[in-house]
Amino acid sequence: MISNKVIVALDNNNIVKTIKLVKELRKDVYAFKIGYQFFFNFGLNGYKKIYKICPNIFLDLKLHDIPNTVKNGLNALAKIKPLLTTIHISGGDEMMLSSKSKNKFTKILGVSILTSLDSRQTKKYYNEKKVSVLVKKFARSAIKNNLDGIVCSPKEIKDIRKETGKNFIIVTPGIRIDNKIKEDDQKRVETPKRAIEMGANYLVIGRPITEAEAPLKVLREINRTIA
């Protein structure tokens, strides 16, 4: 039996096309990711249209604010019942602790270092050139503050799994299906099979599926390779 581990990112400005895609893929995905592009274009009405077709939603809004603001935001967000959502670990201990207040249904994932950043950028903004060192530090903080999991690039999966054990959720963007990976706007990328082998629970994949001529065929092939 193939276990669905792919979260398809719905980064599209066409709601009709997106709904058609969700209907086509819903039985073969773990969830659909709704981020800024979709949410700011279509809002709660758009969210509810997707939820009605498939209630497994990863609402990726990456909250980052003072603890009380994040707490109240997540309490409001709980009403629409996303399966997963995100906050920035860099928001601090108190912010992370406050995120678990009333949100019993939704799993809270901590965002570590964005996959668009390389060692030059982390040195500039975090005063640490080694991305792996930063991500491990962030992962320890996420566990200490009772988050359910973390979002990290494929390059840090092994290190995080060693730090966190098997029950901590690892969601991994930066997935490219071509074995000859070309790094684009995401600097730290990997293939689906390799990411799962390293210990990721779920893979976030957007354009390689959504922009394919036959999205369902591509998704099923990915599922086959990571089964």
KEKE-3310 file (N, C-alpha, C; in steps of 0.2 Angstrom, whole numbers, plus 5000, padded with zeros to 4 digits):
npx = (5004:5003:5008:5003:5013:5015:5013:5004:5008:4998:5001:4994:4986:4974:4958:4949:4956:4964:4955:4950:4962:4964:4953:4957:4969:4966:4965:4977:4986:4994:4991:4985:4994:4992:4997:5004:5002:4990:4981:4980:4975:4963:4957:4947:4936:4941:4949:4939:4933:4943:4944:4932:4933:4944:4949:4961:4972:4987:4990:5000:5006:5016:5018:5024:5026:5023:5021:5007:4999:5002:4997:4983:4980:4982:4972:4961:4963:4961:4948:4945:4951:4964:4975:4989:5000:5011:5023:5036:5051:5061:5054:5054:5055:5044:5034:5033:5028:5016:5009:5002:4990:4974:4974:4970:4967:4975:4992:5007:5020:5037:5046:5062:5076:5074:5072:5077:5089:5106:5123:5130:5120:5115:5126:5127:5114:5112:5124:5131:5139:5137:5123:5117:5121:5113:5100:5099:5100:5088:5079:5081:5076:5062:5057:5059:5050:5038:5033:5025:5032:5044:5049:5060:5074:5079:5093:5095:5089:5093:5102:5092:5083:5091:5092:5079:5072:5060:5046:5044:5038:5044:5043:5046:5051:5058:5059:5064:5060:5068:5083:5094:5097:5093:5097:5086:5076:5076:5088:5093:5091:5083:5079:5063:5064:5076:5075:5064:5071:5081:5073:5062:5045:5035:5033:5034:5028:5027:5028:5034:5024:5012:5013:5015:5012:5004:4998:4993:4999:5012:5012:5008:5019:5029:5024:5025:5039:5043:5037)
npy = (4994:5011:5025:5041:5055:5067:5084:5095:5111:5125:5136:5147:5159:5157:5152:5144:5135:5130:5123:5113:5106:5102:5093:5083:5078:5075:5062:5056:5064:5069:5081:5098:5113:5129:5145:5161:5167:5161:5163:5177:5181:5174:5172:5168:5163:5156:5147:5139:5133:5125:5117:5110:5101:5094:5091:5091:5102:5112:5126:5138:5151:5156:5163:5177:5186:5197:5187:5187:5192:5182:5171:5174:5175:5162:5156:5161:5155:5142:5139:5137:5125:5120:5106:5107:5121:5136:5144:5156:5150:5158:5168:5167:5160:5162:5165:5154:5145:5150:5147:5135:5136:5135:5127:5113:5104:5107:5105:5112:5119:5123:5136:5135:5139:5148:5140:5147:5153:5154:5149:5161:5171:5167:5169:5183:5187:5179:5178:5166:5154:5141:5132:5121:5120:5131:5126:5115:5120:5128:5118:5111:5121:5121:5109:5110:5120:5114:5112:5104:5100:5103:5114:5112:5112:5099:5096:5097:5087:5074:5078:5085:5074:5066:5074:5075:5064:5050:5054:5068:5079:5081:5092:5095:5107:5112:5102:5093:5085:5080:5071:5078:5090:5107:5121:5134:5147:5141:5136:5125:5110:5094:5077:5068:5054:5053:5063:5057:5045:5051:5054:5063:5067:5072:5079:5095:5099:5109:5117:5107:5097:5104:5112:5103:5094:5083:5082:5072:5060:5063:5065:5052:5045:5050:5046:5032:5031:5034:5025)
npz = (5000:4996:5005:5007:5006:5001:5001:4992:4985:4983:4974:4965:4954:4949:4953:4948:4940:4951:4959:4951:4950:4963:4965:4956:4962:4975:4981:4981:4988:5004:5009:5005:5002:5007:5005:5006:4993:4988:4999:5000:4988:4987:5000:5015:5009:4997:5004:5011:5000:4995:5006:5007:4997:5000:5016:5022:5025:5024:5031:5028:5034:5042:5055:5064:5077:5092:5107:5112:5101:5091:5098:5099:5085:5081:5089:5082:5070:5072:5071:5058:5056:5050:5046:5048:5053:5052:5062:5065:5072:5076:5082:5096:5113:5121:5112:5105:5115:5118:5107:5108:5115:5113:5102:5098:5088:5076:5071:5075:5067:5067:5058:5052:5045:5031:5015:5004:5008:5009:5014:5014:5016:5029:5037:5036:5042:5053:5059:5057:5048:5045:5040:5045:5058:5063:5061:5068:5081:5081:5080:5092:5101:5096:5100:5114:5117:5114:5101:5087:5076:5063:5049:5037:5026:5014:5016:5030:5036:5041:5052:5060:5063:5071:5082:5087:5087:5083:5084:5081:5069:5053:5040:5023:5011:4995:4986:4972:4957:4947:4944:4940:4948:4948:4956:4961:4965:4978:4988:4994:4990:4986:4980:4980:4985:4991:5001:5009:5013:5021:5032:5032:5035:5028:5011:5003:4988:4974:4960:4952:4951:4950:4938:4928:4913:4915:4930:4940:4935:4937:4951:4956:4952:4960:4972:4971:4970:4983:4991)
capx = (5000:5007:5007:5003:5017:5016:5009:5005:5008:4993:5003:4991:4981:4968:4955:4945:4961:4966:4950:4951:4968:4963:4949:4961:4974:4965:4965:4984:4990:4993:4987:4987:4997:4989:5002:5002:4999:4983:4977:4979:4971:4956:4955:4944:4931:4945:4951:4934:4932:4947:4943:4926:4935:4949:4950:4968:4975:4993:4990:5007:5006:5023:5016:5030:5024:5023:5017:5000:4997:5002:4992:4976:4979:4981:4965:4956:4964:4959:4941:4945:4954:4970:4979:4996:5001:5018:5026:5044:5055:5065:5050:5056:5052:5037:5029:5031:5024:5009:5005:4998:4985:4968:4974:4971:4967:4981:4999:5011:5027:5041:5050:5069:5080:5071:5076:5080:5095:5112:5128:5132:5115:5114:5132:5125:5109:5112:5131:5133:5139:5134:5116:5116:5122:5108:5094:5099:5099:5081:5075:5081:5071:5056:5056:5059:5044:5032:5030:5024:5037:5048:5050:5067:5076:5082:5100:5096:5084:5097:5104:5086:5080:5095:5091:5072:5069:5055:5039:5044:5036:5048:5040:5052:5051:5064:5059:5064:5060:5074:5089:5099:5094:5096:5095:5083:5075:5077:5095:5095:5085:5084:5074:5058:5066:5082:5072:5061:5076:5084:5069:5057:5038:5030:5037:5030:5030:5023:5028:5035:5018:5006:5015:5017:5007:5000:5000:4992:5004:5019:5011:5008:5026:5033:5022:5028:5046:5045:5033)
capy = (5000:5017:5030:5047:5059:5073:5090:5099:5118:5128:5143:5149:5165:5155:5148:5138:5130:5127:5119:5107:5102:5099:5087:5078:5075:5074:5055:5054:5068:5069:5087:5104:5119:5136:5150:5169:5169:5159:5166:5184:5181:5171:5173:5162:5159:5151:5142:5135:5129:5119:5113:5106:5096:5090:5095:5091:5108:5115:5133:5140:5158:5158:5169:5180:5193:5196:5181:5188:5192:5175:5167:5176:5173:5155:5154:5162:5151:5135:5139:5134:5118:5117:5101:5110:5128:5137:5150:5156:5148:5164:5173:5166:5154:5164:5165:5147:5142:5153:5145:5129:5138:5132:5124:5106:5100:5109:5104:5118:5118:5129:5137:5136:5143:5147:5136:5152:5156:5150:5151:5168:5175:5165:5173:5190:5189:5175:5177:5159:5152:5134:5132:5115:5122:5135:5123:5110:5125:5130:5111:5110:5126:5119:5103:5113:5124:5110:5112:5097:5098:5109:5114:5113:5110:5092:5096:5097:5082:5070:5081:5086:5068:5064:5079:5076:5057:5048:5057:5075:5080:5085:5094:5097:5110:5112:5095:5093:5078:5079:5069:5083:5096:5114:5125:5140:5151:5138:5135:5118:5105:5086:5073:5065:5048:5054:5066:5052:5041:5054:5055:5068:5064:5074:5083:5100:5100:5114:5118:5101:5094:5109:5115:5097:5092:5078:5082:5066:5055:5065:5064:5045:5042:5052:5041:5026:5030:5035:5020)
capz = (5000:4995:5010:5004:5010:4997:5002:4985:4986:4978:4972:4958:4954:4945:4958:4944:4939:4957:4961:4946:4952:4970:4963:4952:4965:4982:4984:4981:4992:5011:5011:5001:5006:5006:5007:5005:4986:4987:5004:4999:4982:4988:5007:5018:5004:4994:5008:5012:4994:4995:5012:5006:4993:5004:5023:5024:5023:5028:5030:5029:5035:5045:5059:5068:5080:5099:5109:5112:5094:5088:5102:5097:5078:5081:5091:5077:5064:5074:5069:5051:5056:5046:5048:5050:5051:5054:5065:5065:5078:5078:5086:5103:5117:5124:5107:5103:5120:5118:5101:5109:5119:5112:5096:5099:5081:5072:5072:5075:5064:5067:5052:5054:5040:5024:5010:5000:5011:5008:5020:5014:5019:5036:5040:5036:5046:5059:5061:5057:5041:5044:5040:5049:5065:5065:5060:5074:5087:5081:5081:5100:5103:5094:5105:5121:5118:5113:5095:5085:5071:5060:5042:5035:5019:5014:5018:5037:5039:5045:5058:5064:5065:5076:5088:5089:5088:5078:5084:5079:5062:5048:5033:5019:5005:4992:4983:4965:4955:4942:4947:4939:4951:4947:4962:4958:4971:4984:4987:4997:4987:4985:4977:4985:4987:4995:5007:5013:5016:5026:5038:5032:5036:5022:5006:5000:4981:4970:4953:4948:4950:4947:4931:4924:4909:4918:4937:4943:4933:4941:4959:4957:4951:4966:4977:4969:4971:4990:4995)
cpx = (5004:5004:5008:5007:5018:5011:5010:5003:5003:4995:5000:4986:4975:4964:4951:4950:4964:4961:4950:4957:4967:4958:4952:4966:4972:4966:4973:4989:4989:4989:4989:4989:4994:4994:4999:4999:4992:4979:4975:4975:4964:4953:4951:4939:4935:4947:4945:4932:4936:4946:4937:4928:4940:4951:4957:4972:4981:4993:4996:5008:5012:5022:5023:5028:5025:5019:5009:4996:4996:4997:4985:4975:4978:4974:4960:4957:4961:4952:4940:4949:4959:4973:4986:4996:5008:5018:5033:5047:5059:5060:5051:5052:5045:5032:5028:5027:5017:5005:5001:4992:4978:4968:4975:4971:4973:4987:5003:5018:5031:5045:5057:5072:5077:5075:5079:5087:5101:5117:5130:5127:5114:5120:5130:5120:5108:5119:5133:5133:5136:5127:5114:5116:5116:5101:5094:5097:5091:5077:5075:5076:5064:5053:5055:5052:5038:5029:5029:5029:5041:5048:5057:5069:5079:5089:5100:5092:5088:5099:5098:5083:5085:5094:5084:5069:5063:5048:5039:5043:5041:5045:5046:5050:5057:5065:5059:5064:5065:5080:5095:5097:5097:5093:5092:5082:5076:5084:5097:5090:5088:5078:5069:5061:5071:5079:5068:5066:5080:5080:5064:5050:5034:5035:5032:5033:5025:5024:5030:5029:5012:5007:5016:5011:5002:5001:4999:4997:5010:5018:5012:5015:5030:5031:5025:5035:5048:5041:5038)
cpy = (5006:5022:5037:5052:5066:5078:5094:5107:5121:5135:5145:5155:5163:5150:5142:5133:5126:5121:5112:5103:5098:5092:5082:5074:5073:5067:5053:5059:5067:5076:5092:5109:5125:5141:5157:5170:5167:5162:5173:5185:5179:5171:5167:5159:5154:5146:5137:5130:5123:5114:5108:5100:5091:5094:5095:5097:5110:5122:5136:5148:5161:5164:5171:5186:5192:5190:5182:5188:5186:5170:5168:5174:5166:5152:5155:5157:5144:5134:5136:5127:5116:5111:5103:5117:5129:5144:5150:5155:5154:5170:5172:5161:5156:5163:5158:5143:5144:5150:5139:5130:5134:5128:5117:5102:5101:5108:5110:5116:5124:5130:5139:5141:5142:5144:5141:5155:5151:5152:5158:5172:5173:5169:5180:5191:5185:5175:5170:5156:5145:5133:5126:5116:5126:5131:5118:5114:5126:5124:5110:5115:5124:5114:5106:5117:5121:5111:5105:5095:5104:5108:5116:5110:5102:5091:5095:5091:5077:5072:5082:5080:5065:5068:5077:5069:5056:5052:5064:5075:5084:5086:5097:5100:5109:5105:5096:5086:5076:5077:5074:5089:5102:5118:5132:5145:5148:5135:5128:5113:5098:5083:5070:5059:5049:5058:5062:5047:5044:5055:5060:5064:5066:5079:5088:5101:5104:5113:5111:5096:5099:5112:5109:5097:5087:5077:5076:5061:5057:5063:5056:5042:5044:5047:5034:5025:5031:5030:5016)
cpz = (5000:5000:5007:5009:5007:4999:4995:4987:4981:4977:4965:4959:4951:4950:4954:4943:4945:4959:4957:4948:4958:4969:4960:4957:4972:4985:4984:4985:5000:5013:5005:5005:5003:5009:5006:4998:4986:4992:5003:4993:4984:4995:5010:5013:5000:4998:5009:5006:4993:5000:5011:5002:4997:5011:5025:5021:5028:5026:5032:5029:5039:5050:5063:5071:5088:5101:5109:5106:5091:5091:5099:5089:5077:5084:5086:5071:5066:5072:5062:5050:5051:5049:5051:5048:5054:5058:5065:5072:5081:5082:5094:5107:5119:5118:5105:5109:5120:5112:5102:5114:5118:5106:5096:5093:5077:5074:5071:5073:5065:5061:5055:5050:5034:5019:5004:5002:5010:5014:5020:5017:5027:5040:5041:5041:5052:5062:5062:5050:5040:5045:5045:5056:5068:5066:5066:5081:5087:5082:5089:5103:5102:5099:5112:5122:5115:5106:5092:5079:5068:5052:5041:5028:5020:5017:5026:5040:5043:5052:5063:5067:5071:5083:5091:5090:5083:5078:5082:5071:5058:5042:5029:5012:5001:4988:4975:4962:4950:4945:4946:4942:4950:4952:4959:4964:4978:4983:4990:4995:4987:4982:4982:4988:4993:5002:5012:5017:5022:5033:5038:5032:5030:5018:5003:4993:4978:4963:4949:4947:4947:4940:4926:4919:4911:4926:4941:4942:4937:4948:4960:4956:4957:4971:4977:4972:4979:4994:4999)
residu = (MET:ILE:SER:ASN:LYS:VAL:ILE:VAL:ALA:LEU:ASP:ASN:ASN:ASN:ILE:VAL:LYS:THR:ILE:LYS:LEU:VAL:LYS:GLU:LEU:ARG:LYS:ASP:VAL:TYR:ALA:PHE:LYS:ILE:GLY:TYR:GLN:PHE:PHE:PHE:ASN:PHE:GLY:LEU:ASN:GLY:TYR:LYS:LYS:ILE:TYR:LYS:ILE:CYS:PRO:ASN:ILE:PHE:LEU:ASP:LEU:LYS:LEU:HIS:ASP:ILE:PRO:ASN:THR:VAL:LYS:ASN:GLY:LEU:ASN:ALA:LEU:ALA:LYS:ILE:LYS:PRO:LEU:LEU:THR:THR:ILE:HIS:ILE:SER:GLY:GLY:ASP:GLU:MET:MET:LEU:SER:SER:LYS:SER:LYS:ASN:LYS:PHE:THR:LYS:ILE:LEU:GLY:VAL:SER:ILE:LEU:THR:SER:LEU:ASP:SER:ARG:GLN:THR:LYS:LYS:TYR:TYR:ASN:GLU:LYS:LYS:VAL:SER:VAL:LEU:VAL:LYS:LYS:PHE:ALA:ARG:SER:ALA:ILE:LYS:ASN:ASN:LEU:ASP:GLY:ILE:VAL:CYS:SER:PRO:LYS:GLU:ILE:LYS:ASP:ILE:ARG:LYS:GLU:THR:GLY:LYS:ASN:PHE:ILE:ILE:VAL:THR:PRO:GLY:ILE:ARG:ILE:ASP:ASN:LYS:ILE:LYS:GLU:ASP:ASP:GLN:LYS:ARG:VAL:GLU:THR:PRO:LYS:ARG:ALA:ILE:GLU:MET:GLY:ALA:ASN:TYR:LEU:VAL:ILE:GLY:ARG:PRO:ILE:THR:GLU:ALA:GLU:ALA:PRO:LEU:LYS:VAL:LEU:ARG:GLU:ILE:ASN:ARG:THR:ILE:ALA)
# end
